[in-house]
Amino acid sequence: MYANPPAADFGEAETLLEPEGSGEGHWVGAPCVHRHDGTTYLAVRERDPERRGNRVTLYEYDDGDLSSLFTVTAEELGVVSTERAALATNPRTGDVQLYLSVDRGGNDWVIHKCADAAGVADIDPATSRPVFRPEPGTTEAGTVKDPCIVTVGGRYYMFYAGTDGVSEQAHLATSVDGDTWERVAANPVLERAYWHDHHTRVSAVVPASDAPAWLVFYGGSGVADEGRTWNLRTGLAMTTDLREFVDTCPDGPLYASPTADRATGLSSFGTCRYLDVLRHGDTWELFAEVARDDGSFDLRRTVVPAPE
């Protein structure tokens, strides 16, 4: 048995951050965890029903402790909402790069990038500019958002959610500099199917500990689910080349909030989405945005043995 996913119970996970309000639409999460120059950073989006995704905060992170560095607000960016951010380190220069999902108005989602900086604290949000837009006539003609970026051998792989006017599907583009992107011919890389026949969205891509493969964690929802646009649970796919992907759990999600069971057609929020992974050798830290009993979402983390 190889490349098994880690066993995790997000009902028992530690709450890192709570939303400012209670009830539906109050969210804190969409985590992106990234090591840069020996330090770990965590980007977190906050949302409420009135202001939507109103800000992303960058934290220095150490074993459950958060130290705020700076906040990027939708108002400062001149947009109406922001969602999951992504951090990457330029493999050629060593600079850090910040990507932001932004809605410029009327569900016009694009991906922005700030100018490269020596360190996370040096990032200037005023330099944020669009680097990736929807492509007419394709399965991502409507919107592009929620990037997940890994670099391998000097090449960037950006997984992102593309909308065709019906719902989101997981897509992939590659780059050699982090600014100019080329879409792969096989998009979408994870289609609508099984329990996730509405949304699919890649949230983390992690090399397996014991096999020449990558674990691809994705969020998904079904057409019969309550709140299917945002009520995503986490599944797992596999790839050996970051080009072709095989869904390993078509019968149901891998992780879900304990507020609901694993069944399709959820009548309550089972949300466990935007999962990200920080590897420590013998242990992994898992971060996710998870539904609470009152319908709001908080940011949780759990430490589990590295899968073997």
Legacy VTK file of the C-alpha trace (Angstrom):
# vtk DataFile Version 3.0
C-alpha trace
ASCII
DATASET POLYDATA
POINTS 308 float
0.000 0.000 0.000
1.488 3.309 -1.089
0.612 7.006 -1.115
-2.250 6.723 1.336
-3.807 10.009 2.481
-3.396 11.030 6.115
-6.211 10.155 8.488
-7.678 13.354 9.934
-10.709 14.366 11.994
-11.484 18.056 11.580
-14.098 17.834 14.293
-11.221 17.362 16.724
-8.944 19.893 15.008
-7.659 23.044 16.695
-9.394 26.290 15.752
-6.767 28.814 14.638
-9.102 31.692 13.749
-12.825 32.316 14.224
-15.047 34.506 12.025
-16.029 37.905 13.370
-19.754 37.073 13.189
-21.964 34.010 13.510
-24.259 32.437 10.956
-24.110 31.791 7.244
-21.710 33.879 5.172
-19.275 34.599 7.996
-16.065 32.874 6.918
-12.410 32.894 7.845
-10.057 30.554 6.045
-9.086 29.818 2.433
-5.614 29.101 3.866
-2.406 29.064 1.849
0.659 27.904 3.791
4.129 28.460 2.363
7.740 28.205 3.537
10.062 30.944 2.314
13.688 31.411 3.320
13.280 29.229 6.411
10.092 30.878 7.695
6.509 29.655 7.368
3.742 32.016 6.271
-0.019 31.640 6.177
-2.386 33.683 4.005
-6.001 33.831 5.240
-9.150 35.299 3.671
-11.942 36.835 5.802
-15.524 37.328 4.648
-18.904 38.506 5.870
-22.290 38.664 4.100
-22.211 42.428 3.578
-18.627 42.977 2.450
-18.044 39.500 0.947
-14.331 38.627 0.802
-13.131 41.885 2.252
-9.508 41.126 3.120
-6.571 38.739 3.035
-4.120 38.774 5.943
-0.567 37.459 5.769
0.742 35.874 8.972
4.063 34.523 10.108
3.247 31.057 11.406
4.920 28.744 13.914
3.290 25.633 15.405
-0.164 27.134 15.878
1.021 30.667 16.653
0.121 33.484 14.249
1.818 36.880 13.987
0.139 39.307 11.584
2.416 40.945 9.000
-0.023 42.928 6.845
-3.551 42.911 5.438
-4.683 43.436 1.844
-8.262 44.739 1.598
-10.609 44.565 -1.365
-11.096 48.325 -1.064
-7.338 48.948 -1.365
-7.224 46.749 -4.457
-10.169 48.563 -6.017
-12.238 45.370 -6.266
-15.477 44.171 -4.698
-14.238 40.866 -3.262
-11.185 38.700 -2.832
-10.851 34.976 -2.237
-8.017 32.495 -1.786
-4.470 33.829 -2.179
-1.392 31.842 -3.235
2.268 32.226 -2.285
5.212 30.950 -4.307
8.982 31.342 -4.308
10.618 32.153 -7.634
12.972 29.173 -8.182
15.446 31.328 -10.136
15.669 34.490 -8.025
14.521 33.314 -4.583
11.975 36.147 -4.389
8.521 35.549 -2.934
5.382 36.019 -5.035
1.817 36.745 -3.912
-1.204 35.930 -6.089
-4.722 37.160 -5.290
-8.175 36.101 -6.516
-10.241 39.241 -7.109
-13.761 40.034 -8.315
-13.655 43.313 -10.196
-17.476 43.534 -10.104
-20.344 41.485 -11.483
-18.629 38.151 -10.806
-15.639 39.197 -12.945
-13.021 37.015 -11.226
-9.382 37.197 -12.352
-6.035 36.360 -10.739
-3.734 39.223 -9.723
-0.056 39.078 -8.817
1.982 41.521 -6.738
5.516 42.453 -7.715
8.146 39.959 -6.571
9.728 40.806 -3.212
12.692 39.633 -1.164
10.432 38.653 1.740
6.737 38.394 2.542
6.845 41.542 4.692
8.260 43.415 1.666
5.309 42.649 -0.630
3.568 45.826 -1.840
-0.176 45.255 -2.522
-0.231 48.487 -4.555
1.696 46.605 -7.274
-1.098 44.044 -7.717
-1.917 43.551 -11.412
-3.924 40.950 -13.394
-1.800 38.103 -14.776
-4.492 35.523 -15.574
-7.973 36.025 -17.063
-10.802 33.802 -18.334
-10.460 32.413 -21.846
-13.559 32.833 -24.072
-15.024 29.736 -25.659
-13.566 27.317 -23.122
-14.544 25.608 -19.870
-13.150 28.671 -18.053
-14.885 31.353 -20.083
-16.662 32.814 -17.052
-14.163 33.238 -14.228
-10.723 32.140 -12.978
-9.868 32.150 -9.278
-8.431 30.327 -6.252
-4.909 29.481 -7.465
-2.821 26.692 -5.943
0.793 26.951 -7.108
3.694 24.502 -6.872
7.101 24.754 -8.522
8.934 21.686 -9.786
12.255 21.737 -11.597
12.021 25.473 -12.194
8.520 25.300 -13.711
5.360 26.656 -12.094
2.170 24.589 -11.996
-0.924 26.659 -11.180
-4.128 24.819 -10.414
-7.155 27.109 -10.476
-10.935 27.074 -10.601
-12.402 27.943 -13.987
-16.114 28.522 -14.522
-18.000 27.754 -17.728
-21.242 29.453 -16.705
-22.542 26.348 -14.941
-20.037 25.725 -12.153
-16.339 25.498 -11.347
-13.967 22.814 -12.559
-10.287 22.286 -11.765
-7.863 23.582 -14.413
-4.077 23.774 -14.808
-1.639 26.242 -16.379
2.162 26.260 -16.350
4.802 28.984 -16.450
8.550 29.511 -16.358
8.444 32.918 -14.641
5.183 33.089 -12.681
3.866 35.930 -14.855
3.090 34.419 -18.263
0.964 31.269 -18.223
0.163 28.519 -20.706
-2.935 26.391 -20.227
-2.625 22.635 -20.605
-4.546 20.962 -23.413
-6.249 18.482 -21.071
-8.300 21.082 -19.149
-10.317 20.611 -17.065
-8.054 18.217 -15.180
-10.827 17.154 -12.778
-14.320 17.123 -14.182
-17.758 17.246 -12.577
-18.651 13.680 -11.594
-19.791 11.380 -8.782
-20.507 13.180 -5.488
-18.809 16.305 -6.880
-20.960 16.678 -9.998
-21.239 20.431 -9.434
-17.936 21.983 -8.282
-14.348 20.733 -8.369
-11.401 22.853 -7.226
-7.810 21.766 -6.427
-6.599 23.080 -3.066
-3.229 21.351 -2.460
-0.751 19.247 -4.430
1.721 17.345 -2.252
4.386 14.754 -3.115
3.645 11.391 -1.542
6.079 10.257 1.146
6.571 6.746 -0.181
5.762 6.630 -3.900
6.588 8.478 -7.136
3.233 10.224 -7.089
1.498 13.386 -5.968
-1.521 13.653 -3.691
-4.009 16.108 -5.193
-6.520 17.368 -2.626
-9.609 18.955 -4.149
-12.851 20.514 -2.968
-16.112 19.284 -4.446
-19.877 19.586 -4.163
-22.927 17.973 -5.751
-25.852 19.480 -7.607
-28.224 18.335 -4.846
-26.150 19.771 -2.000
-27.378 22.636 0.131
-25.268 25.712 -0.689
-23.505 23.817 -3.458
-21.507 26.869 -4.565
-19.584 27.078 -1.282
-20.460 23.877 0.631
-17.416 21.958 -0.585
-15.885 18.885 1.036
-12.416 17.528 0.313
-11.556 14.600 -1.939
-8.306 13.150 -3.254
-6.899 12.479 -6.711
-3.500 11.098 -7.737
-1.000 11.990 -10.434
2.459 10.780 -11.379
3.266 13.583 -13.845
1.162 16.628 -12.821
-0.634 16.247 -16.156
-3.029 13.299 -15.837
-5.167 12.869 -12.728
-7.139 9.955 -11.297
-9.912 10.470 -8.738
-9.332 8.031 -5.854
-12.549 8.596 -3.886
-15.512 8.689 -6.283
-17.791 7.190 -3.624
-17.534 10.155 -1.257
-15.286 12.855 0.200
-12.189 12.171 2.242
-12.733 14.992 4.751
-15.924 16.776 5.817
-17.145 18.840 8.728
-18.765 16.805 11.503
-21.836 19.050 11.193
-22.989 16.729 8.379
-22.327 13.184 7.209
-20.610 12.059 4.006
-23.833 11.487 2.065
-24.653 13.376 -1.101
-27.599 15.740 -1.177
-26.475 17.424 2.040
-29.198 19.375 3.799
-26.672 21.049 6.093
-23.126 22.351 5.714
-20.483 19.643 5.681
-17.933 22.167 4.466
-14.263 21.239 4.753
-12.530 23.113 1.950
-9.347 24.875 0.810
-7.277 22.178 2.505
-3.543 22.899 2.524
-0.586 20.904 3.854
2.626 21.786 5.675
5.075 18.865 5.777
7.468 18.298 8.703
9.016 14.965 7.807
7.382 12.597 10.303
4.246 14.744 10.636
1.971 16.815 8.421
-0.059 19.845 9.440
-3.394 20.085 7.647
-5.226 23.418 7.413
-8.828 23.804 6.248
-11.858 26.075 6.347
-14.540 24.122 8.214
-18.267 24.576 8.868
-19.506 25.223 12.408
-22.917 24.347 13.845
-24.190 27.917 13.325
-23.395 27.848 9.579
-20.267 30.011 9.773
-16.813 28.709 8.791
-13.615 28.848 10.843
-9.958 28.048 10.175
-8.689 24.825 11.731
-5.466 22.842 11.788
-4.604 19.331 12.808
-1.238 17.570 13.103
-1.167 13.973 11.844
1.517 11.349 11.178
2.958 11.623 7.684
1.353 8.942 5.507
3.546 5.896 4.907
LINES 1 309
308 0 1 2 3 4 5 6 7 8 9 10 11 12 13 14 15 16 17 18 19 20 21 22 23 24 25 26 27 28 29 30 31 32 33 34 35 36 37 38 39 40 41 42 43 44 45 46 47 48 49 50 51 52 53 54 55 56 57 58 59 60 61 62 63 64 65 66 67 68 69 70 71 72 73 74 75 76 77 78 79 80 81 82 83 84 85 86 87 88 89 90 91 92 93 94 95 96 97 98 99 100 101 102 103 104 105 106 107 108 109 110 111 112 113 114 115 116 117 118 119 120 121 122 123 124 125 126 127 128 129 130 131 132 133 134 135 136 137 138 139 140 141 142 143 144 145 146 147 148 149 150 151 152 153 154 155 156 157 158 159 160 161 162 163 164 165 166 167 168 169 170 171 172 173 174 175 176 177 178 179 180 181 182 183 184 185 186 187 188 189 190 191 192 193 194 195 196 197 198 199 200 201 202 203 204 205 206 207 208 209 210 211 212 213 214 215 216 217 218 219 220 221 222 223 224 225 226 227 228 229 230 231 232 233 234 235 236 237 238 239 240 241 242 243 244 245 246 247 248 249 250 251 252 253 254 255 256 257 258 259 260 261 262 263 264 265 266 267 268 269 270 271 272 273 274 275 276 277 278 279 280 281 282 283 284 285 286 287 288 289 290 291 292 293 294 295 296 297 298 299 300 301 302 303 304 305 306 307
